[in-house]
C-alpha cells in the first residue's frame, strides 16, 4: 500500500517520521508500541524513515526528527516534533478517534 493510500483512510493514521541515527527517535519507538497496545485497531501507527523517503519528509515539511503527524482522510489533524509521552499521545489519539 502506498503512503497516500495509508493516510487517506477513514481511521486516524499516526506517522512517525524518524531516522536511524536519531537518539530521541529510539526513545519514541517503545512509547509507540505501548500506545498501540492501548488504542488497538482504532488507529494505525506507521514509521517513515526520512533518509529513505526524503521527498515525503520534504512534502510534509519535516524539519527535525522525530516528528509525529496524525492524518485522517488525507488531512493533517495534529503534528508535533520531539518525544511525546505515552499518556499525552493516547489522549490526543482518543480526541480524534
Beta strands, then each sheet from edge to edge (+ up, - down):
strand 1: 13-18
strand 2: 44-49
strand 3: 67-72
strand 4: 75-81
sheet 1: 2+ 1+ 3- 4+
end
